[in-house]
Amino acid sequence: MGGPRLRAEGLSAIVSPEDLSVVGISEVLEKLPALTRALRALVAGARRERPDAAILIDFPDFHGLLARRLRRLGIPLIYYVSPQVWAWRRGRARTIVRRARRIITLFPFEAEIYRRLGADAVWAGHPLVDDVREGLQRPFPRPPGSRRRLLLLPGSRTAELRRHWPPMSEAAVRLARGLDLELIAIRAAGLPEDLFTGSAEKGITLAVSGMHALLATADLAFVASGTATLEAALCGTPMVVVYRTSRASFAVGRLLVRVPWISLVNIVAGEQVVPELLQQDVNADRLEREGAALLGSPERLRRMRDGLALVSARLGPPGGSERAADAVIEVLDSARSGA
């Protein structure tokens, strides 16, 4: 199971992950038949091919079911981008330790948690460090004396866009009217332009590339919670993090989550570096107030950038993907030698 970049490298794809991407309880229920078919296909493929190892990347609930079946087949398991046991369902950490030959983590504190439980855990660092470094090599021009720039990142999924775009865009227009801002929204790959309703009329430019260079030149960004918050941190971009999901999904999440924040930036920092607006607080009035307060306070922006620099340092040095690959190869060599 892998996306276009893995397939371009020669992956024999049995399942396409694009068909299985889900957010929230209702989407999981809708896609249960497809998830079940994918699980069966992958197990059948493993039984037929007898691989030296299986690398399970993220997708924790699906891969929890897959891991159980692969372990019965005697296939060594490697977890990469391990489930966020530090945030929720902590008992799962012990289950992962029992199943995994090796666990490769993005954050140093994750490796420490697993090692304390007796796991072979390796901290590789975050691959975003290299992605952002590469993206910043293609600068986005910003003429001297130009207007301040507000960037909108409403999410990479259709459901996120529908929930976040209306309040984000409305707040941005209000701020631009009062503060003379340049407005740019990032349109994630695969999202049709017509979902960004009213962008042209509102004076919002849609960008489909150059996100990191744009982040690095932005004075402020409204960012949907997720990986994009770490990308903004690596670019040193002050931000307001937002997230809105269904009431049912949010209620269940609140029962399970054991950390006080939702954004990865604040979680990695261990403190609130950036403001978070959740659920009913994701509205144009609150976003406008938060944005105006930040843009009107150079001292708050300076403190936020200091916090973002700390987060960036905790993501590790460049070369995370290479270190992860080396950790996988060690397990493969060990499996082949019978160790």
C-alpha positions as CSV (number, residue, x, y, z in Angstrom):
1,M,0.0,0.0,0.0
2,G,1.5,3.3,-1.1
3,G,1.0,6.5,-3.0
4,P,2.3,7.8,-6.3
5,R,5.8,8.6,-5.1
6,L,6.3,5.0,-3.8
7,R,4.8,3.6,-7.0
8,A,7.2,5.7,-9.0
9,E,10.0,4.0,-7.1
10,G,8.8,0.5,-8.2
11,L,6.3,-0.4,-5.5
12,S,3.9,-3.2,-6.5
13,A,0.8,-1.6,-5.2
14,I,-2.0,-3.9,-4.0
15,V,-4.0,-1.1,-2.3
16,S,-4.1,2.7,-2.9
17,P,-4.1,4.7,0.3
18,E,-5.9,7.6,-1.4
19,D,-9.0,5.5,-1.3
20,L,-8.8,4.9,2.4
21,S,-8.0,8.4,3.9
22,V,-10.5,9.1,6.6
23,V,-11.0,11.8,9.3
24,G,-13.6,11.4,12.0
25,I,-16.1,8.6,13.0
26,S,-18.6,9.2,10.2
27,E,-16.0,8.8,7.5
28,V,-14.7,5.6,9.0
29,L,-18.1,4.1,9.0
30,E,-18.6,5.1,5.3
31,K,-15.3,3.5,4.3
32,L,-15.5,0.3,6.4
33,P,-16.2,-1.9,3.3
34,A,-13.1,-0.4,1.5
35,L,-11.0,-0.7,4.6
36,T,-12.0,-4.4,5.0
37,R,-11.2,-5.2,1.4
38,A,-7.8,-3.5,1.7
39,L,-7.0,-5.4,4.9
40,R,-7.8,-8.7,3.3
41,A,-5.8,-7.9,0.1
42,L,-2.7,-7.0,2.1
43,V,-2.8,-10.1,4.2
44,A,-3.3,-12.3,1.2
45,G,-0.4,-10.5,-0.5
46,A,1.8,-11.1,2.5
47,R,0.9,-14.7,2.7
48,R,1.7,-15.1,-1.0
49,E,5.0,-13.1,-1.1
50,R,6.4,-13.9,2.4
51,P,8.2,-10.6,2.8
52,D,11.3,-10.2,5.0
53,A,9.6,-7.5,7.0
54,A,6.5,-5.2,7.0
55,I,6.9,-1.5,7.5
56,L,3.7,0.0,9.0
57,I,3.6,3.8,8.6
58,D,1.1,5.8,10.6
59,F,-2.6,4.9,10.0
60,P,-2.7,3.4,13.5
61,D,-6.1,1.7,13.7
62,F,-5.9,0.0,10.4
63,H,-2.3,-1.0,10.9
64,G,-3.2,-2.4,14.4
65,L,-5.5,-4.9,12.7
66,L,-2.9,-5.6,10.0
67,A,-0.1,-6.1,12.5
68,R,-2.0,-8.8,14.3
69,R,-2.5,-10.8,11.2
70,L,1.1,-10.3,9.9
71,R,2.5,-11.4,13.2
72,R,0.6,-14.7,13.0
73,L,2.4,-15.2,9.6
74,G,5.7,-14.7,11.3
75,I,6.6,-11.5,9.4
76,P,8.9,-9.1,11.4
77,L,7.1,-5.8,11.9
78,I,8.7,-2.3,11.8
79,Y,6.6,0.7,13.0
80,Y,7.5,4.0,11.4
81,V,5.6,7.2,12.4
82,S,4.3,5.2,15.3
83,P,0.9,5.7,16.8
84,Q,0.7,8.8,19.1
85,V,0.7,6.7,22.3
86,W,1.9,9.8,24.2
87,A,-1.4,11.5,23.4
88,W,-4.0,8.8,23.7
89,R,-4.7,5.1,24.4
90,R,-1.4,4.7,26.2
91,G,-2.0,1.0,26.8
92,R,-1.5,0.5,23.1
93,A,2.3,1.3,23.6
94,R,2.8,-2.0,25.3
95,T,1.0,-3.9,22.5
96,I,3.2,-2.2,19.9
97,V,6.3,-3.1,21.8
98,R,5.2,-6.8,22.0
99,R,4.6,-6.9,18.2
100,A,7.4,-4.8,16.8
101,R,10.9,-5.8,15.9
102,R,11.8,-2.2,15.7
103,I,10.1,1.2,16.2
104,I,11.3,4.2,14.3
105,T,10.1,7.6,15.7
106,L,9.9,11.1,14.5
107,F,10.3,12.8,17.9
108,P,12.9,12.0,20.6
109,F,10.4,11.7,23.4
110,E,8.6,9.0,21.5
111,A,11.7,6.8,21.4
112,E,12.2,7.3,25.1
113,I,8.7,6.1,25.9
114,Y,9.2,2.9,23.9
115,R,12.6,2.3,25.3
116,R,11.3,2.5,28.8
117,L,9.0,-0.4,27.9
118,G,11.9,-2.5,26.6
119,A,11.5,-1.8,22.8
120,D,14.2,-1.5,20.2
121,A,13.3,2.2,19.4
122,V,15.2,4.5,17.1
123,W,14.8,8.2,16.8
124,A,15.3,9.1,13.1
125,G,14.1,12.7,13.2
126,H,11.3,14.3,11.1
127,P,11.5,14.1,7.2
128,L,9.8,17.5,7.0
129,V,13.1,19.1,7.9
130,D,14.5,18.1,4.5
131,D,11.2,18.8,2.7
132,V,11.1,22.4,4.1
133,R,14.8,23.0,3.5
134,E,14.3,22.0,-0.2
135,G,11.2,24.1,-0.5
136,L,13.0,27.2,0.8
137,Q,15.6,26.9,-1.9
138,R,12.9,28.2,-4.3
139,P,12.1,31.6,-2.9
140,F,8.8,33.4,-3.6
141,P,9.5,37.1,-4.5
142,R,8.2,39.8,-2.1
143,P,9.1,43.3,-3.3
144,P,10.5,45.7,-0.7
145,G,7.8,47.8,0.9
146,S,5.0,45.4,-0.1
147,R,2.0,44.7,2.0
148,R,2.1,42.4,5.0
149,R,1.1,38.8,4.0
150,L,-1.6,36.6,5.6
151,L,-1.5,33.0,4.5
152,L,-4.5,30.6,4.7
153,L,-4.0,26.8,5.0
154,P,-7.5,25.4,5.5
155,G,-6.5,21.7,5.2
156,S,-5.8,19.0,2.6
157,R,-9.1,17.2,2.8
158,T,-12.4,18.2,1.4
159,A,-14.2,17.9,4.7
160,E,-11.6,20.1,6.4
161,L,-11.9,22.7,3.6
162,R,-15.6,22.9,3.9
163,R,-15.4,23.5,7.7
164,H,-12.4,25.9,7.7
165,W,-12.6,27.9,4.5
166,P,-15.7,30.0,5.2
167,P,-14.5,31.4,8.6
168,M,-10.9,31.7,7.5
169,S,-11.6,33.6,4.3
170,E,-14.1,35.9,6.0
171,A,-11.7,36.8,8.8
172,A,-8.9,37.3,6.3
173,V,-11.0,39.7,4.3
174,R,-11.9,41.7,7.4
175,L,-8.3,41.9,8.5
176,A,-7.1,42.9,5.0
177,R,-9.7,45.7,4.9
178,G,-8.4,47.2,8.1
179,L,-4.7,46.4,7.9
180,D,-4.0,46.4,4.1
181,L,-2.9,42.8,3.9
182,E,-2.0,40.6,0.9
183,L,-4.1,37.4,1.1
184,I,-2.9,34.0,-0.2
185,A,-4.5,30.6,0.3
186,I,-2.7,27.3,-0.3
187,R,-4.7,24.8,-2.4
188,A,-3.5,21.3,-1.5
189,A,-3.0,18.8,-4.3
190,G,-6.2,17.1,-5.3
191,L,-8.6,19.8,-4.0
192,P,-10.6,21.4,-6.8
193,E,-10.5,25.2,-7.0
194,D,-14.3,25.5,-6.8
195,L,-14.2,24.5,-3.2
196,F,-12.5,27.8,-2.4
197,T,-15.7,29.7,-2.9
198,G,-15.5,33.4,-3.5
199,S,-11.7,33.5,-3.4
200,A,-11.3,35.8,-6.5
201,E,-14.1,38.1,-5.3
202,K,-12.5,38.3,-1.9
203,G,-9.1,39.2,-3.3
204,I,-7.5,35.9,-2.2
205,T,-4.8,34.5,-4.4
206,L,-4.8,30.7,-4.7
207,A,-1.4,29.0,-4.7
208,V,-0.8,25.4,-5.6
209,S,3.0,25.4,-5.1
210,G,5.8,27.1,-3.3
211,M,4.1,26.7,0.1
212,H,7.3,26.7,2.2
213,A,8.6,29.9,0.5
214,L,5.3,31.5,1.0
215,L,5.2,30.5,4.7
216,A,8.7,31.9,5.2
217,T,7.6,35.3,3.8
218,A,4.2,35.4,5.6
219,D,3.6,37.7,8.6
220,L,0.9,35.4,9.9
221,A,-0.9,32.2,8.9
222,F,-4.2,30.6,9.7
223,V,-3.4,26.9,9.7
224,A,-5.6,23.8,10.0
225,S,-4.1,21.5,12.7
226,G,-1.9,18.8,11.3
227,T,1.5,18.4,9.7
228,A,1.2,21.9,8.1
229,T,1.7,23.4,11.6
230,L,5.2,21.8,11.8
231,E,6.0,23.0,8.3
232,A,5.0,26.5,9.4
233,A,7.2,26.2,12.5
234,L,10.2,25.1,10.4
235,C,9.6,28.2,8.3
236,G,9.4,30.4,11.4
237,T,5.8,31.6,10.6
238,P,3.6,32.9,13.4
239,M,0.3,31.2,13.2
240,V,-3.2,30.6,14.6
241,V,-4.1,26.9,14.6
242,V,-7.7,25.9,13.9
243,Y,-9.6,22.7,13.8
244,R,-13.3,21.8,13.5
245,T,-14.7,18.3,13.1
246,S,-18.1,16.6,13.8
247,R,-19.4,16.8,17.3
248,A,-19.3,13.1,17.7
249,S,-15.6,12.8,16.6
250,F,-14.6,15.7,18.9
251,A,-16.5,14.3,21.9
252,V,-14.8,10.9,21.5
253,G,-11.4,12.6,21.0
254,R,-11.8,14.5,24.2
255,L,-12.4,11.3,26.1
256,L,-9.3,9.6,24.7
257,V,-6.7,12.4,24.3
258,R,-4.4,12.9,27.3
259,V,-2.6,16.1,26.2
260,P,-3.9,19.7,26.7
261,W,-3.3,20.8,23.0
262,I,-4.3,19.6,19.6
263,S,-1.5,21.2,17.5
264,L,1.8,19.4,17.0
265,V,3.6,22.6,17.5
266,N,2.4,23.0,21.1
267,I,2.7,19.3,21.8
268,V,6.4,19.2,20.7
269,A,7.1,22.4,22.6
270,G,5.4,21.1,25.7
271,E,3.7,24.5,26.2
272,Q,1.4,26.8,24.3
273,V,3.4,28.5,21.7
274,V,0.6,29.2,19.2
275,P,-3.1,29.9,19.9
276,E,-5.6,27.2,19.1
277,L,-9.2,27.7,18.1
278,L,-11.4,24.5,18.1
279,Q,-14.9,23.6,17.2
280,Q,-17.4,26.5,17.7
281,D,-14.5,28.9,18.3
282,V,-13.5,28.5,14.6
283,N,-15.5,31.4,13.4
284,A,-14.7,34.6,11.6
285,D,-15.0,36.9,14.7
286,R,-12.5,34.9,16.8
287,L,-10.1,34.5,13.9
288,E,-10.2,38.2,13.2
289,R,-9.6,39.1,16.9
290,E,-6.7,36.6,17.2
291,G,-5.2,37.8,13.9
292,A,-5.5,41.5,14.8
293,A,-4.0,41.0,18.2
294,L,-0.9,39.2,16.9
295,L,-0.3,41.5,13.9
296,G,-0.6,44.4,16.3
297,S,1.9,43.1,18.8
298,P,5.5,42.8,17.6
299,E,6.5,41.5,21.0
300,R,4.0,38.6,20.8
301,L,5.2,37.7,17.3
302,R,8.8,37.7,18.5
303,R,8.1,35.4,21.4
304,M,6.1,33.1,19.1
305,R,9.0,32.9,16.7
306,D,11.4,32.0,19.6
307,G,9.1,29.2,20.5
308,L,8.8,28.0,16.9
309,A,12.7,27.9,16.7
310,L,12.7,25.6,19.7
311,V,10.1,23.3,18.0
312,S,12.2,23.3,14.9
313,A,15.3,22.2,16.8
314,R,13.3,19.3,18.4
315,L,12.4,17.9,15.0
316,G,16.0,16.8,14.5
317,P,18.8,17.5,12.0
318,P,18.4,16.9,8.2
319,G,18.6,13.4,7.0
320,G,15.7,11.8,8.9
321,S,14.5,9.7,5.9
322,E,18.0,8.3,5.4
323,R,18.3,7.4,9.1
324,A,14.9,5.7,9.0
325,A,16.0,3.8,5.9
326,D,19.2,2.6,7.6
327,A,17.2,1.5,10.6
328,V,14.9,-0.6,8.3
329,I,17.9,-2.1,6.4
330,E,19.4,-3.3,9.7
331,V,16.2,-5.2,10.5
332,L,16.1,-6.7,6.9
333,D,19.7,-7.9,7.2
334,S,18.9,-9.4,10.6
335,A,15.9,-11.2,9.3
336,R,17.7,-12.6,6.3
337,S,20.6,-13.9,8.5
338,G,18.1,-15.5,10.9
339,A,19.1,-13.4,13.8
